[in-house]
Amino acid sequence: MTKSYMKDYPRPQMVRSNWENLNGSWDFLFDDENAGEKNGWFKAFPEEHRAICVPFSYETKLSGIGETEHHEMVWYHRKLSIKAEALKGHVLIHFEGSDFETRLWVNGSFAGSHRGGYARFSFDITGFLKEGDNDITVKAEDSMSIAQPRGKQRWAKDNYGCWYVQTTGIWKTVWMEAVPGIYLDNVRIMPCMKDGTVSFEYYLAGAGKEEDLWIDSLIEYEGTRIASSSKGVSRTLVKDTVSLYLPEEMPWGIHTWTPEQPELYDLTIRIRKGTEILDEVRSYFGMREIRIEEGNILLNGTPLYERLILDQGYWKDSHLTPPDEQALIDDIDKIHALGFNGLRKHMKIEDERFLYWCDVKGMLVWSEMAAAYEYSDDAVVEFTREWLEIVRQNLNHPCIITWTPFNESWGVPKIKTDTKQQEFTEAIYYLTRSIDDSRPVITNDGWEHTISDILTLHDYEEYGDVFYDRYAEHLEEIGTGEIYHCKDRSAMAEGYDYAGQPVIISEYGGIAFAGGKEGEWGYGNTVRDEKEFLERFDRITTAIKRLPYVSGYCYTQVSDVQQEINGLLDENHEFKIAPEKIREINCREVGIRRINGR
């Protein structure tokens, strides 16, 4: 655990002590006639309303409503008590996630809006506040459009396939913090293993031409000061680089982050004017490097074999929203107990507290964007804007080792042959790399890759011998598209060739236990009992591990989700099978993988 940790704090990489959690009971109304703005609900919220428990969406049981029928417009209202002291600086309100278009009014005045369901957004509401009681009103509009990024949220009346009940409006924490007149708005942390340094980009808000303004960086490891630095502030972006090499009397050098030993440095950031501290933020970082070399994925220079599990982040009574922070911690611990060293967070940007605990506990993460399901100008704009917000929001987490903007040609259905859709994925690849070139980017996970740092394949073949024979001696054929796997999809889009990238089987398995309810499903034949499950899981997992050029796998999936019953945990996130039995198969050594993957 880091020094910065504060239970339930929503943004664990930028922690201040002066904050207020706004979760809990809010006034709530459906607005099926879209009459709220016309009738001035932001000035006087209707007396006849119902209550909702934020941050749970109205579709969930924990919201206190639990109605799954789609309502396009929803409204929220609550009162805030503001002390005069807070108004001397800035008061910020943060929405960790609200789907899809969110509009905010404070005391009847419009304070801002945001489009996108998965990225954090914030408003400076200082100028709208008064001492004492204040009214906060929110309108959220969420359509069934498949041009907006929606991930696994259905766009039809009922669930079908692997798409589930939609999530409307606020579904992550809403919170408020008081900050001084000059404050730290954001920080980018860039470790460099080669040089043993860490670089910072500090983004300041409220700074003008003040003299004697400084930003201090204090780095500690387990309570021991490692390094510190002070930089004079001449503009709103301040860059600094600090060496982490210890003095000769402390010869052990750099502490590195790995799944086995996730060592983290504590960071304190202070903005001061002379000797007066204006703002103080606590954070942390990990020193680790992920790179690709000769067909291998290297973590800190050592080949990394990834044992991942697909994690959709759903809970029975709260859907996309975790019931509490402990539920996030429990899932990570259970994934480790099953013998996996990482996860692919599928079609969702998870609560940032989850990423914090993955940092602390050493869980590798693939960060994947929620897909749109059509290709159009509107879809391109919405996807691009929100994806770049998310990359900037989460890039400081050492646990994230891969960016995955596209999956299975969702949102780019003609990518195999359509030059325009291919170029869109290339643009996203290069935009992602232009912001963060320290991680590999997978473009169209599963098949029909364009430009991609890793070649990933999805295959739900249930027979281990068939699985092995399909891939054992056919790497070049896979790369050229001559071998077709899941759903007759080729590995590469037309015009693109395999270029020696690492290969990962990034979806397989999906084995379902017999459930008995209509509509429940998994991949392949449903197994009848534990013995049959373990035999099948062993055969296909061992087949993948026997492939010398494969750098890892991702099993589908962590838990059952509504009608999809192929989880290793049930819908209540309880083990279906004793975890040590699955762990033994995952962690069993099978042959020797050639170092260069060939």
Secondary structure, 3 states (H helix, E strand, C coil): CCCCCCCCCCCCCCECCCEEECCEEEEEEECCCCCCCCCCCCCCCCCCCEEEEECCCCCCHHHCCCCCCCCCEEEEEEEEEECHHHHHCEEEEEECCEECEEEEEECCEEEEEEECCCCCEEEECHHHCCCEEEEEEEEEECCCCCCCCCCCECCCCCCECCEECCCCEECCCEEEEEECCCEEEEEEEEEECCCCEEEEEEEEECCCCCCCEEEEEEEEECCEEEEEEEEECCCCEEEEEEECCCCCCCCCCCCCECCCCECCEEEEEEEEECCEEEEEEEEEECCCCEEEECCEEEECCEECCEEEEEECCCECCCECCCCCHHHHHHHHHHHHHCCCCEEEECCCCCCHHHHHHHHHHCCEEEEECCCCCCCCHHHHHHHHHHHHHHHHHHCCCCCEEEEECCECCCCCCCCCCCHHHHHHHHHHHHHHHHHCCCCCECCCECCCECCCCCEEEECCCCCHHHHHHHHCCCHHHHHHCCCECHHHCECECCCCCCCCCCEEEEEEECCCECCCCCCCECCCCCECCHHHHHHHHHHHHHHHHCCCCEEEEEEECCECECCECCCCECCCCCECCCHHHHHHHHHCCCCCCCCCCC
